[in-house]
Amino acid sequence: MSFRRTRAVFHKEFLHILRDPRSLAAALAQPLIMLILFGWALSMDVDHIPTVIYDLAHTPESRDLARDFRGSRYFTVIDEVQGYKPIELSILSKRALLGVVIPEAFSRDLSLGKEAQVQLLVDGSDSNTASIGIGYAEGVVAAYTQRLHEGAAGPRGGVVPQVRIWYNPNLLSQNFIIPGLIAVIVMIIAANLGSLTIAREWENGTMEHLLSTPLRPSELCSGKLAAHFVVGLVDMLICLGVGIFVFGVPLKGSVVLLLTSSCIFLFGALGLGIMVSAMNRTQLMAYQMGTLVSFLPAFLLSGFIYSISNMPRIIQAVALFVPARYFMNIVRGVFLKGIGLEILWFDFLLCVVYGIVVFYFATRKLRQKVA
């Protein structure tokens, strides 16, 4: 083995790396971006759980219990409501994860030395956060009961939490993970399929032939998107079928809404891939960029596993621009909660806007490349 020849190859290859600043920048930026996102976004801590309180007793004892929930760092009381319907709407719209109901006989039962009940209504569609939240809520109630016994001059009853879990009563993790995984898979596959299509034409030298035809950039983009849409649609149907029939995830909502929103999101994800492909003339660079803009945001910043509300404010702001987040709300809402456009209209609208905007910029970028 000749050190001189090895050094010559090293020198040549290093010059190639330096002469491709975009690939070099991607190679250096990716670990930094991944470290920042994983370090900040991947948090198993659960605190500031959005909570609503329904106090039917309106007594000093009930207000003390409500004050304990407000004072706990694990809960953020967003509202005091007057009825079960506002609690249901808050949980359906993901404004709240927990509802605390203090019954009318709360103080009377305590004064008579009986066990007073407190109802805890939990959104089970997020099984991990729900399990932890139940433990925290029971801890607040237990601490309140202990304080009552310590300061009581006579016999005082305890407080017993009655937990009722909505939408995923058995807290099965697969019912939470599978719908979210469908959204992540569709995003990654579609973006990667689209990210190679234009770059492949440049690498194979066939783009010049396409440009010599009367084909317009919008027509080229639409044709390629339509072809990959068929493949992506089959992938999406496979994912839905496996989730329903193999893993047994209950589909409580509208199949039409689920398929329509999935097609709209698939259109936008493919458009994102084509836009990335139009920005790069090599398949390797296009694939790297496609992975960077699809996998990391969809996996980390969509609420797939890690709750967005527990992330730093700046990461929460970035997550607002992750389309997989809104599609995931739709998929989980349709699968587990059986809700429709009356609740999910905003997420549905954002998916539509996302698809239109991405397709426009993909066509515009392609037009700039061929000009």
Protein Blocks (a to p, Z undefined) as FASTA:
>chain_A
ZZklmmmmmmmmmmmmmmmmmlmmmmmmmmmmmmmmmmmmmccbdehiacddddfklpak
lmmmmmmmmmpmkbccfbdcedjklmmmmmmnomafbdcdddfklmmmmmnopacddddd
ddfklmmlmmmmmmmmmmmmmmmmmmmmmmpcbdcdddddddddehilnopaklmmmmmm
mmmmmmmmmmmmmmmmmmmmmmnopmmmmmmpmbdfklmmmmmmmmmmmmmmmmmmmmmm
mmmmmnopacfbdfklmmmmmmmmmmmmmmmmmmmmmmpcbfklmmmmmmmmmmmmmmmm
nommmcfklpcfklmmmmmmmmklmmmmmmmmmmmnopafklmmmmmmmmmmmmmmmmmm
mmmmmmmmmZZ
